[in-house]
Each structure stands twice: as structure tokens, then as C-alpha cells.
Amino acid sequence: MMIYGKDIRDKMKLELRVAAAQGGMVMTIVQVGEEGPSTAYVNGAQRFARDIECELRIMHLPADISEEAMIGEIEALNRDPEVTGIMIQKPLPEHINSDLVVAAMDYGKDVEGVHPYNLGRLLTKEPGIRPTTPKAVIRMLKDHNLNIDGQKVTVVGRSSILGGPVAVMAIAENGTVTVCHTHTRDLAAETGAADIIIAALGKSHYITADMVKEGVVIIDAGINFDASGKITGDVHPAACAKAGYASAVPGGVGMITTAELFDNLRILAQRKKTI
């Protein structure tokens, strides 16, 4: 059975429109250059902001901006009292160290949950802003009544913004979690034993039918583009056909991720009002 994110997204839109009407939700997306997929994401965020009547600002910076100058722009946003949340659109040009840029951001305005301070609070199970795609993965499972508690969860991918955080969040839900990566000796054995597979490696159709068992739950968080520009997931359709539940790509986790971005903005706005 294929599962989709549209109904979850629409429900979140209604809630976020109410929150935005109360004021204080102002986000700035910092975009360097005009790389195609990056612009597509920014356009999607703009549409979502219009739908919920939330103020979204785009800061366009030239592709040849220096690292020092970009950090200066981030620090100016940190000081701007009108800006509630900051998002740094990736990828950044190769000459800019994205870790340094993210660390320069005020963690109290980190709308993506990627600042080291916020990732640290995730690891220590303290309240805070969570990374958007991992939040979307967990929400998709919960909203479809797919229990994580006690289940064997295999996460394929260990990035600091997706695979790593979603593994920590699944552990917090009492899943028994295995994290796989490029050094995993027998990936098929790990995925084949899983009750839930969370694919987060960024390789088109990498997980094939022979690597999964019948009835498994598959949440595919991969976003890839084939030669024709079509979006594909990390899991092959034949593997999804064996699943009891499998998230669609496109139309699955990605549908929820943007909503989670604005949900984080809502949390930051509420926090700001209590300070």
C-alpha cells in the first residue's frame, strides 16, 4: 500500500495558518546562486508561505560571495529583531564551508534544526527544534498508525541532517535501530531483517526487491533526479511492491518536509513571545 503526505500536509496547513495569523512568524531563506533543485525548493516554500499567509523573505546572494561575506550576512540576520527563523538553502558553493556558515547562525533562529546546539539537544532528548525531514518521517509513520515501539528499524544513511537524526528520533520512540552506511558489510541482510526501513542515502533505486521482506514498512526520504529530470526515491518500485506500506516518491515525505519547516518557525515564534 502506497502512503502519501498530502493529507498530513493539508492538516498542518490549516493549523499553521491559524498560528501565522497570530503574528511573529517571519522567515528568511538565504540562497547562494541559482542552482536548479535549490530554486525549486525555495519556490515550494514560497507557495506554502502564501497558502498560510506567512511572511517569507528570500535573501539572494551571488554564487561568488566570499565565506566571510556570507557569514556577515548571517550575523546581520541574527541581529534583525523582525526575523524569527533563518534557513540556509543548500548546496552552497564549494568555496564556502557550510558547517561554518550554519554554526554562525543564531541557534534560536535555526528553523531547520541543523545547528550543532539543536542537534545536541536532540541527542540528549531535550526539547528543541528538530531537523525537518526526520520530523516528517516520524510524523508520516505516526499519522498512519505505524508503530515504531519495539520494531526493528533500519536506517540506510548516516548524514547529520537526515540519517543520524532520524535514527535518534526512532530510538526515542523505542525502536530497535540499526544505522547502515557505505561501510556496512551486508546491507541486504540488515534491510531484509527490518520491520521498518528508512531510506536516506540519496542514491536512486538503490534498495531493490531482493533486499526487503514481504510486508515491511518503507519510508523513502530520498530525493534524486534521473537524466530526464524526473524525481526518484532511494527504493526501487519493485521493493515498494513487496511492502505492507511504502511512502510515495514524489508525494510522500517531501510533501511534509516543507510543512515541518514552518512548524519549526511556529515553535520559534512561540518561544520568542515567552522571552
Residue, then its C-alpha position, 0 to 999 in steps of 0.5 A: m500500500m502506497i502512503y502519501g503526505k498530502d493529507i498530513r500536509d493539508k492538516m498542518k496547513l490549516e493549523l499553521r495558518v491559524a498560528a501565522a495569523q497570530g503574528g511573529m512568524v517571519m522567515t528568511i531563506v538565504q540562497v547562494g546562486e541559482e542552482g536548479p533543485s535549490t530554486a525549486y525548493v525555495n519556490g515550494a516554500q514560497r507557495f506554502a508561505r502564501d497558502i498560510e499567509c506567512e511572511l517569507r523573505i528570500m535573501h539572494l546572494p551571488a554564487d561568488i560571495s566570499e565565506e566571510a561575506m556570507i557569514g556577515e550576512i548571517e550575523a546581520l540576520n541574527r541581529d534583525p529583531e523582525v526575523t524569527g527563523i533563518m534557513i540556509q538553502k543548500p548546496l552552497p558553493e564549494h568555496i564556502n564551508s557550510d558547517l561554518v556558515v550554519a554554526a554562525m547562525d543564531y541557534g534560536k533562529d535555526v528553523e531547520g534544526v541543523h545547528p550543532y546546539n539543536l542537534g545536541r539537544l536532540l541527542t540528549k532528548e531535550p526539547g528543541i527544534r528538530p531537523t525537518t525531514p526526520k520530523a516528517v518521517i516520524r510524523m508520516l509513520k505516526d499519522h498512519n498508525l505505524n508503530i515504531d515501539g519495539q520494531k526493528v528499524t533500519v536506517v540506510g544513511r548516516s548524514s547529520i541532517l537526515g540519517g543520524p537524526v532520524a535514527v535518534m528520533a526512532i530510538a526515542e520512540n523505542g525502536t530497535v535501530t540499526v544505522c547502515h552506511t557505505h561501510t556496512r558489510d551486508l546491507a541486504a541482510e540488515t534491510g531484509a531483517a527490518d520491520i521498518i526501513i528508512a531510506a536516506l542515502g540519496k542514491s536512486h533505486y538503490i534498495t531493490a526487491d531482493m533486499v526487503k521482506e514481504g510486508v515491511v514498512i518503507i519510508d523513502a526520504g530520498i530525493n534524486f533526479d534521473a537524466s530526464g529530470k524526473i524525481t526518484g526515491d532511494v527504493h526501487p518500485a519493485a521493493c515498494a511492491k513487496a511492502g505492507y506500506a511504502s511512502a510515495v516518491p514524489g508525494g510522500v515525505g517531501m510533501i511534509t518536509t516543507a510543512e515541518l519547516f514552518d512548524n519549526l518557525r511556529i515553535l520559534a515564534q512561540r518561544k520568542k513571545t515567552i522571552 
